[in-house]
Amino acid sequence: MNATSGLKRGDTMDNPRPGGEMKSRDPSEPTKSQLLPLGGAFQELLTKPFFWPGVIACLGLTLMWATLGRGGMTYPATVGKVPVAVPLYYLVIGTLLTAAGTFAVYRMAGKPKAWWTLPAVIAFVAVLTESPVMGVLQMLFGIVGPSASDGSIIGGFAYSMFRAALPEEVLKAIPVAIGVYIGARLITRLPSQHPGRQLAVLEPLDGLLIGAAAGFGFAFNETLFDYVPRQMLNNADVVSGMLELLRAKGISVTLPAPGKTSLARLAQELYAVMSDTFGRDVAQLQLNRIITRTPSAGLELLLPRLLGNVFGHAAYAGVFGYFIGLAAMKPGNRTKTLLTGLAIACSMHALWNAAAGNSSLFMFAIALAAFVMLSVCAIKARQLSPERSQLIASQIVEPGPRPQAGSVSPQAGSVAPPAGPVAPMLAVVPPMARPVAPMPAPTPAKVAPPPAAASITWDDDSNQRFLEIGSARIPAAVGARLWERQAPGATASRGDGVIAEVNANPNDPGVLGLKNLSLQSWAVTLAGGAQRELAPGRSIKLEAGMTLAIGDLVAHVR
């Protein structure tokens, strides 16, 4: 009987398929969901890891066009006693570069955090850099170290170690230390939904993430509010414009001999003369007009400083944060652990400062070493993490396995030819003298399912299931766990904080389920809409489209 015999002539009703896709009667004709992909895919798009970074990049691009070439759109900065109006365009570019670098380190570490956690650390350290704490640290370490550099790399290393590396790395470690205190003293007192739990440092991965964010915050402030304004003054065109303005008023200025002072220092002295001559307000207005004639001043410094954070400030602070988190996780001989991390971070920092401007090859080697050190710390931190099974898979540090020779392709369903010489497929069978009873057919061996991909990235096209709850994205692998802190309102029955665990069906290891290890029953909605209740101690098969009400949140199986 024809499968379509029940349809009337001219009937155009489509047959629904699981997942909402509508299949046309004609297989060569595009389906409705293919013609209108936005309708069926928009909700799924919101869950993809690339969506919100794309939205932020789009917003940043719009702000760049809105502020480009607008001389009146500035933010204030001060160099010595000279007020400098920096184009707002610079601030937009700096924010975008900082956000991109932070997201790269977040993907490298792969530990889910609330969206506001790392931006909050960046803002905190940016403000802390302007506080008296920075001056106090520089004064304390400056007492011990040399007062000047002799111009050599060794002399520059010693000077930078005490004048820059030690005070700056200690400053960037403050939010990591606060996180250790929260994790050791306060986390048991905080409610399950308290935001402070996101800042707790319980393991090296926490320390690396918060430390790297602190490095981005320090570099953001130092670049946009110190180095860029200083570079804008350290410009021959700006100094020439100030001289012409003073000479037009009949004021002669004696310039120092070449090489005796920097252009930025000379600009500060000329501004003092302009303030005495025209008044402070007029002098500031005239200086801003002169600076706007050189729109690229400062931009050439902003780009390499903020683009290189993963090889610089963020790398040093992330490495030190790894060691702080390691000391929190394994407190035995923690002094040795902390001093080792501080020595490594400060040595890379001081070497970079000593090499800057002296040798491009040496600068490349130090930058590469910092990036490699941050990367290996991220790999080791992921291996040490108690929540390793719940980390976001990332190709940055853990590429997926390559298919082996002779393996079955999950896309094509065909067997790849084995490597090496091919064995003959036909063999000569000697004639039988008499008929032989046929041998019983061997029982087919149960073939274990292929291992799930080790890395799920942008498109997430693999067949591996995920459990999404709040900000956590847990791969459905045997042994993966869900903790109390990830599902506020749920209480672990065993007192160890674990409220759910992925297990395998004992009769069919390829079928995965989720076991309720909490004290509460969960309301489960299957993909087809059927309702069930999962009692404590019971398991349920994981299927795409299923939702589970766990505590105060709803978990989705993707």
C-alpha positions in Angstrom: 0.0 0.0 0.0 1.3 3.4 -0.9 2.3 5.4 2.2 0.7 8.6 0.7 -2.6 6.9 -0.2 -4.3 8.7 2.7 -3.6 12.1 1.2 -6.2 13.8 -1.0 -5.1 15.1 -4.4 -3.7 18.6 -4.1 -3.3 18.2 -0.3 -0.1 20.2 0.7 -0.1 19.4 4.4 3.5 18.7 5.5 4.6 16.0 7.9 6.2 17.2 11.1 9.6 15.7 12.0 11.1 15.6 15.5 12.7 19.0 16.4 10.1 21.1 14.6 11.5 20.7 11.0 8.8 20.3 8.4 9.5 17.8 5.6 8.0 18.5 2.2 6.3 15.8 0.1 9.0 16.4 -2.6 12.4 15.5 -1.1 14.1 17.8 -3.6 12.1 20.8 -2.4 13.5 22.9 0.5 11.6 22.6 3.8 9.9 25.4 5.5 12.5 25.6 8.3 15.3 25.7 5.6 13.6 28.6 3.8 12.9 30.4 7.1 15.9 29.3 9.4 15.5 32.2 11.8 12.2 30.9 13.2 13.4 27.5 14.3 17.0 28.3 15.1 16.8 31.6 16.9 16.2 30.1 20.4 19.1 27.7 19.8 21.3 30.5 18.7 21.0 32.2 22.1 22.7 29.2 23.7 25.7 29.2 21.3 29.0 30.4 22.8 29.7 32.7 19.9 26.5 34.6 20.0 27.1 37.2 22.8 30.7 37.8 21.8 29.4 38.6 18.3 26.8 41.0 19.8 29.5 42.8 21.8 31.7 43.0 18.8 28.9 44.5 16.7 28.2 47.1 19.4 31.8 48.0 19.6 32.1 48.4 15.9 29.1 50.8 16.0 30.7 52.8 18.8 34.0 53.0 16.8 32.2 54.5 13.8 30.3 56.9 16.2 33.4 58.2 17.8 35.8 58.1 14.8 37.1 61.6 13.9 34.9 63.3 16.6 37.4 65.7 18.2 34.9 66.9 20.8 34.3 63.3 22.1 37.2 62.8 24.6 37.9 61.5 28.1 40.2 63.3 30.5 43.6 62.2 31.5 46.5 63.9 33.3 50.3 63.7 32.7 52.0 65.4 35.5 50.0 68.6 35.8 49.0 68.7 32.1 45.4 67.8 31.3 45.2 65.8 28.1 41.9 65.2 26.3 42.2 61.7 24.8 39.8 60.8 21.9 37.0 58.6 23.1 37.7 56.5 20.0 40.8 55.2 21.9 38.7 54.1 24.8 36.4 52.2 22.6 39.3 50.3 20.9 40.9 49.7 24.3 37.7 48.2 25.7 37.2 45.9 22.7 40.8 44.6 22.8 40.5 44.0 26.5 37.2 42.2 26.1 38.6 40.0 23.3 41.7 39.1 25.3 39.7 38.3 28.4 37.4 36.0 26.3 40.4 34.2 24.8 41.7 33.4 28.3 38.3 32.4 29.5 38.0 29.9 26.6 41.5 28.7 27.3 40.7 28.0 30.9 37.2 26.6 30.1 35.7 27.0 33.6 32.2 28.5 33.6 31.8 31.7 35.4 29.0 34.2 35.7 29.2 36.8 32.9 30.0 39.6 35.2 32.8 38.0 37.2 35.8 38.8 35.0 34.6 42.3 34.0 34.2 43.0 37.7 37.7 42.0 38.5 39.0 44.1 35.6 37.1 47.2 36.8 38.3 46.6 40.4 42.0 46.4 39.5 41.7 49.4 37.1 40.4 51.5 40.0 42.9 49.9 42.4 45.8 51.0 40.1 44.8 54.6 40.6 44.6 54.2 44.4 47.4 54.9 46.9 48.1 51.2 47.1 50.2 51.3 44.0 52.3 54.1 45.3 52.8 52.4 48.6 53.9 49.1 47.0 56.3 51.0 44.6 57.8 52.8 47.6 58.3 49.7 49.7 60.0 47.6 46.9 61.9 50.7 45.7 63.7 50.9 49.1 65.2 47.5 48.5 66.0 47.7 44.8 68.4 50.0 42.8 67.4 53.6 42.2 68.4 53.6 38.5 69.4 51.4 35.7 72.9 51.4 34.2 71.5 50.9 30.7 72.4 47.2 30.3 69.9 44.4 30.2 71.1 43.1 33.6 70.8 46.5 35.1 67.4 47.1 33.5 66.3 43.7 34.8 67.3 44.5 38.4 65.7 48.0 38.3 62.5 46.7 36.7 62.2 43.8 39.2 61.9 46.2 42.2 60.4 49.3 40.5 57.8 47.6 38.3 57.5 43.8 38.4 57.2 43.2 42.2 54.8 46.0 43.0 52.6 45.4 40.0 52.4 41.7 40.3 51.5 42.0 44.0 48.9 44.5 43.2 47.3 42.2 40.5 47.3 39.4 43.0 45.1 41.2 45.5 41.8 40.1 43.9 43.1 36.5 43.8 44.0 36.7 47.5 40.5 38.0 48.2 39.1 35.0 46.3 41.2 32.6 48.4 39.8 34.2 51.6 36.2 33.9 50.2 36.8 30.2 49.4 38.5 29.4 52.7 36.5 31.5 55.2 33.2 32.7 53.7 31.9 30.3 51.1 30.2 28.0 53.7 28.4 31.0 55.1 27.2 32.5 51.8 23.8 31.6 50.5 23.7 29.3 47.4 22.8 32.2 45.1 25.2 34.7 46.6 27.4 36.3 43.8 30.5 36.2 46.1 30.7 32.4 45.3 31.7 33.3 41.8 34.8 35.1 43.1 36.0 32.2 45.3 39.4 30.7 44.5 39.3 27.0 45.3 41.7 25.6 42.7 44.5 26.7 40.3 41.9 27.3 37.5 40.1 29.9 39.6 43.3 31.7 40.4 44.5 31.7 36.8 41.2 33.2 35.5 40.9 35.9 38.2 44.7 36.7 37.9 44.5 37.1 34.2 41.5 39.4 34.5 43.4 41.4 37.0 46.3 41.7 34.5 43.8 43.0 31.8 42.5 45.5 34.3 45.9 46.8 35.2 47.0 47.1 31.6 43.8 48.8 30.6 44.2 51.5 33.2 48.0 51.9 32.6 47.6 52.1 28.9 44.6 54.4 28.4 45.2 56.8 31.4 49.0 56.9 31.5 50.9 55.7 28.5 48.6 56.9 25.8 48.3 60.5 27.1 52.0 60.6 27.7 52.7 59.4 24.2 50.3 62.1 22.8 52.5 64.7 24.5 55.7 62.9 23.4 55.1 64.1 19.8 57.3 66.5 17.8 54.2 68.1 16.1 52.6 68.8 19.5 55.7 70.5 20.9 56.1 72.5 17.6 52.5 73.7 17.8 53.0 74.9 21.4 56.2 76.7 20.5 54.5 78.4 17.5 51.7 79.6 19.8 54.1 81.1 22.3 56.2 82.7 19.7 53.1 84.3 18.1 52.6 86.1 21.4 56.2 87.3 21.4 57.4 84.8 24.1 60.8 83.3 23.4 61.6 79.9 24.8 65.1 78.5 25.2 65.0 74.8 24.3 67.4 72.3 26.0 70.1 70.5 24.0 68.9 67.5 22.0 68.8 64.4 24.1 68.7 66.2 27.4 65.0 65.8 28.0 62.1 63.9 26.4 59.4 65.6 24.2 56.8 64.7 26.8 58.8 66.5 29.6 59.3 69.5 27.3 55.6 69.6 26.5 54.9 69.8 30.3 57.3 72.7 30.7 55.8 74.5 27.7 52.3 74.0 29.1 53.4 75.6 32.4 54.5 78.7 30.4 51.2 78.7 28.4 49.2 78.6 31.7 51.1 81.6 33.1 50.6 83.5 29.8 47.0 82.7 28.8 45.5 81.3 31.9 44.8 77.7 32.6 41.5 77.4 30.8 42.8 79.0 27.6 46.0 77.0 27.7 44.1 73.7 28.1 41.8 74.6 25.1 44.8 75.5 22.9 46.7 72.3 23.8 43.6 70.2 22.9 43.4 72.0 19.5 47.1 71.2 18.9 46.7 67.6 19.9 43.7 67.1 17.6 45.9 67.9 14.6 47.8 64.7 15.3 45.0 62.2 15.5 47.2 59.1 15.4 49.3 60.2 18.4 49.0 57.5 21.1 47.1 55.0 18.9 50.3 53.4 17.7 51.2 52.6 21.3 47.7 51.6 22.4 47.4 48.7 19.9 50.5 46.7 20.7 50.1 47.2 24.5 46.6 45.9 24.7 46.9 43.3 21.9 49.9 41.9 23.7 48.3 41.4 27.1 48.0 37.6 26.6 51.8 37.7 26.2 52.3 40.3 28.9 50.4 41.6 32.0 47.6 39.0 31.8 50.1 36.2 31.3 52.2 37.2 34.3 49.2 37.7 36.6 47.5 34.5 35.3 50.6 32.4 36.0 50.9 33.9 39.5 47.2 33.3 40.0 47.7 29.6 39.1 50.3 29.2 41.9 48.0 31.1 44.4 45.1 28.7 43.5 47.5 25.7 43.8 48.5 26.9 47.3 44.8 27.1 48.2 44.1 23.7 46.9 47.2 22.0 48.3 48.2 24.0 51.4 51.3 21.9 52.2 54.4 24.1 52.0 52.3 26.9 50.6 55.1 29.5 51.1 57.3 27.6 48.6 54.4 27.5 46.1 53.7 31.2 46.4 57.3 32.3 46.2 57.8 30.1 43.1 54.9 31.6 41.3 55.9 35.2 42.3 59.5 34.6 41.1 58.4 33.2 37.7 55.8 36.0 37.1 58.2 38.8 38.1 61.1 37.4 36.2 59.1 37.3 33.0 57.8 40.8 33.7 61.3 42.3 34.5 62.9 40.6 31.5 60.3 42.1 29.1 60.9 45.6 30.5 64.7 45.1 30.3 64.4 43.9 26.7 62.0 46.5 25.5 63.7 48.7 22.9 67.0 46.8 23.1 66.5 43.6 21.1 63.4 42.6 19.0 64.5 39.0 19.0 64.8 39.0 22.8 61.4 40.7 23.1 59.9 37.9 20.9 61.5 35.2 23.1 60.2 36.7 26.3 56.7 37.3 24.9 56.5 33.7 23.6 57.8 32.3 26.9 55.1 34.2 28.8 52.4 32.9 26.5 53.7 29.3 26.7 53.9 29.5 30.5 50.3 30.7 30.7 49.2 28.0 28.3 50.9 25.1 30.2 49.5 26.5 33.5 46.0 26.4 31.9 46.5 22.8 30.8 47.8 21.7 34.2 45.1 23.6 36.0 42.4 21.8 33.9 44.0 18.4 34.7 44.0 19.2 38.4 40.5 20.6 38.5 38.1 18.7 40.8 35.4 19.7 38.2 37.4 18.5 35.2 34.4 16.6 33.7 32.3 19.8 33.8 34.8 22.2 32.1 34.0 23.7 28.8 36.0 21.8 26.1 38.3 24.1 24.2 40.5 23.5 21.1 42.8 26.2 22.4 44.5 23.8 24.8 42.8 20.5 24.2 42.2 19.7 20.5 39.8 16.9 19.7 41.2 13.5 18.7 41.9 12.8 15.0 40.2 9.8 13.4 42.3 6.7 13.4 42.9 4.6 10.4 40.1 2.1 9.9 37.7 4.0 12.1 34.1 4.6 11.2 33.3 8.1 10.1 30.4 9.5 12.1 29.3 11.6 9.2 29.5 9.2 6.3 29.0 6.0 8.1 31.7 4.3 6.1 34.9 2.5 7.1 38.2 4.2 6.1 40.7 1.9 4.4 43.5 0.7 6.7 46.9 2.2 6.4 49.7 0.1 4.8 49.5 -2.8 2.3 46.1 -4.2 1.7 45.6 -7.9 2.4 44.2 -10.0 -0.4 40.4 -10.3 -0.2 40.1 -13.7 -1.9 41.7 -17.0 -0.8 41.9 -20.4 -2.5 39.7 -22.9 -0.7 40.9 -26.5 -1.1 38.2 -28.9 -2.3 36.4 -30.9 0.4 36.4 -34.7 0.2 33.0 -34.8 1.8 30.3 -32.5 2.9 30.8 -30.8 6.2 28.0 -29.6 8.4 27.9 -25.8 8.4 29.5 -24.1 11.4 27.2 -22.2 13.7 27.2 -18.5 13.0 29.4 -16.7 15.6 27.6 -14.5 18.0 28.3 -10.9 17.0 30.4 -9.1 19.5 29.0 -6.0 21.0 30.9 -3.1 19.6 31.5 -0.3 22.1 30.2 3.0 21.0 32.8 5.4 19.6 34.2 7.8 22.2 32.6 11.2 22.3 34.5 14.1 20.9 36.9 15.6 23.4 36.3 19.1 22.2 33.0 20.8 21.5 33.5 24.2 20.0 31.6 26.9 18.1 29.1 24.9 16.0 28.7 22.0 18.5 27.8 19.6 15.7 28.7 16.4 17.5 26.3 13.9 18.9 27.5 14.4 22.5 24.8 15.5 24.9 25.2 18.5 27.2 23.3 19.5 30.3 22.9 23.2 30.5 21.9 24.8 33.8 22.4 28.4 34.7 25.9 29.4 33.5 27.2 25.8 33.6 27.4 23.5 30.5 28.1 20.0 31.6 29.1 17.3 29.0 27.1 14.1 29.3 30.1 11.8 30.1 30.1 9.0 32.6 31.1 10.5 36.0 30.2 14.1 35.2 28.7 15.7 38.3 26.3 18.6 39.1 27.1 20.4 42.4 24.9 22.3 44.9 26.5 25.7 43.9 25.4 25.2 40.3 21.8 24.5 41.2 20.7 26.8 44.1 17.9 25.3 46.1 19.1 21.6 45.7 20.7 19.8 48.6 23.1 16.8 48.3 21.9 13.7 50.0 25.4 12.4 50.8 26.7 15.7 52.2 29.5 16.0 49.6 27.8 18.7 47.5 27.1 16.4 44.5 23.4 16.5 43.6 23.5 14.6 40.3 25.8 12.3 38.4 25.9 11.0 34.8 25.9 7.2 34.7 25.6 4.4 32.1 22.9 1.8 31.7 24.4 -1.4 33.1 22.8 -3.4 30.2 23.8 -1.0 27.5 26.8 1.2 28.2 26.0 3.4 25.2 22.8 4.7 27.0 23.6 7.5 29.4 21.4 8.6 32.3 21.3 11.2 35.0 21.0 10.0 38.7 19.3 12.2 41.3 21.7 12.4 44.3 19.8 15.2 46.0 17.1 15.2 48.7 14.4 16.6 46.5 12.4 15.1 43.6 12.7 16.7 40.2 10.0 17.4 37.7 11.0 16.1 34.3 9.5 17.1 31.0 10.4 14.8 28.1 11.0 16.0 24.5 7.5 14.9 23.6 5.9 16.9 26.4 5.3 14.0 28.8 5.7 14.8 32.5 7.6 12.6 35.0 9.0 12.8 38.5 12.5 11.7 39.3 12.8 10.7 42.9 16.0 10.8 44.9 18.3 7.9 44.1 16.6 7.2 40.7 18.1 7.7 37.2 16.5 8.8 33.9 17.8 8.4 30.4 19.2 11.6 28.9 17.5 12.6 25.7 17.8 15.8 23.7 15.1 18.3 24.4 14.5 17.0 27.9 14.2 19.6 30.8 14.6 18.9 34.5 13.5 21.3 37.3 16.5 21.0 39.7 16.3 23.3 42.7 15.5 26.8 41.6 16.8 26.3 38.1 15.7 24.4 35.0 18.3 22.2 33.3 18.1 21.6 29.5 19.5 18.5 27.7 21.0 19.6 24.4 
